[in-house]
Amino acid sequence: MFMNKKRLFFLFLLLLISVTTLFFRKDLNSLYQRVAYFSFCEKPILYRIGNIDSRFELTKQELMDRTSTAAEIWNRSYENTLFEYSPEGDLEINLVFDERQTLLNKINRMNGSVSDERNSLESRIANFKRWQEEIEQEMDALNKEIESWNDKGGAPPEKYDELNRKQKELRVEINELNKTAQELNQTTTNINQRVTNLNETISSFNSILQVKPEEGVFIPYENKIEVYFYTNDDELVHTIAHEMGHALGLGHLNHTDALMNPIVSENTQLSNEDLSLLNTFCSEQNRFELLKNDMRTLVNNYITRINKN
Ligand SMILES: [Zn+2]
């Protein structure tokens, strides 16, 4: 028995829908999550603290404080509270450790010890120079005294013994001075070697950064923020606040002083451009607009993918 044409067409359509769903399951899921969790700036996005890798040496309370500072950057700039902490919040903030933070920790440690050693070396060199001058002065004085006795035809036996003793003492001191000079040279070589190691570590950090530049990301379909590394508290606050901007639905800005500029900084203020981006977004976007934009992106992605294949 043959299927009629109508049934065949229906089956084909079903197959097409299944294949499309399979092909775009990630995009469709992210689209669903975005529409389902979108807040329209009216209700605050509730956030919670997720996982903190213990290698970050940051307590949960400390991450909570930094996140609350980041949330405040947005909250004080808008009429409604945009972000609020809740232990059951949807938006999860995580610190995920990777090799970049390992390298950064190493760089910070090396930097600290190199500069400590450099400071101590500098003060040792200064002491050494003072000591060297003292010995030179003593030597000059002694030589002058010996010369003046020689001019007089030689020193009396008591004086002669005294001058001899002084000369021996000075020789011992000069030996010690030379030993110290050798030690100082060795320390200088060691520090230079450490500076070379430090520079190598910095350059491998930079080359990883070329491939994996994101200090943090917002993952829409999992509704979570992941921070991978940071150099100081301001940078951490900046990264969390920037990713919160994405969680809200904001895109990037090119202005260098904008928090939504994609380049990492220690900026923890919203610029005028950030403010107008936020206000435009909150006033103009609605669920239908959002869906329309996302559909447009989805179609564009589809076209790009087709063209690539
Ligand atoms: Zn970004």
Boltz pocket constraint, residues with backbone or C-beta under 6 A from the ligand:
constraints:
  - pocket:
      binder: B
      contacts: [[A, 242], [A, 246], [A, 252], [A, 260], [A, 261], [A, 262]]
      max_distance: 6.0
